[in-house]
Amino acid sequence: MKAFATSGPLELTPHEWQMARRLEDQYWIYVVEDALTEPRLTPIRDPARTLPSPQEVVDVVKVVVERWKDVESFGREGG
C-alpha cells in the first residue's frame, strides 16, 4: 500500500518492483490518495505491466554509523 496526503508520483522500492515483475498478475499495489481528508483507494494489478512509463531511478546508498562518537576507542588509523 502506498498513501499520499494528496497525490503524487508512485514510488516503489527495488524489492517491490522485483516482486511485481516476478509475480505479474498475482501482485497488487493499493494506492490511497487524499489519505488525510477524503481517502480514495486505487488497486493496481500487475503494476510491472500496467503502469505507464516507469522510470528506474538509482538512489543514493546511505552508510549509517551509530557509534561515531566512539572513534577514540577504535583509534584514528582504523584499528
Residue pairs with C-beta under 8 A, 6 or more apart in sequence:
1 29
1 30
1 31
1 32
2 10
2 11
2 12
2 29
2 30
2 31
2 32
3 31
3 32
3 35
4 31
4 32
4 33
4 34
4 35
5 34
5 35
5 36
6 33
6 34
7 33
7 34
10 29
10 31
10 51
12 20
12 29
12 47
16 29
17 48
17 54
17 56
19 27
20 27
20 29
20 46
20 47
20 48
21 48
24 46
24 48
24 49
25 45
25 46
25 49
27 45
27 46
27 47
27 48
28 43
28 44
28 45
28 47
29 43
29 44
29 47
30 41
30 42
30 43
30 44
31 41
31 42
31 43
31 44
32 39
32 40
32 41
32 42
33 39
33 40
33 42
34 40
44 50
44 51
48 54
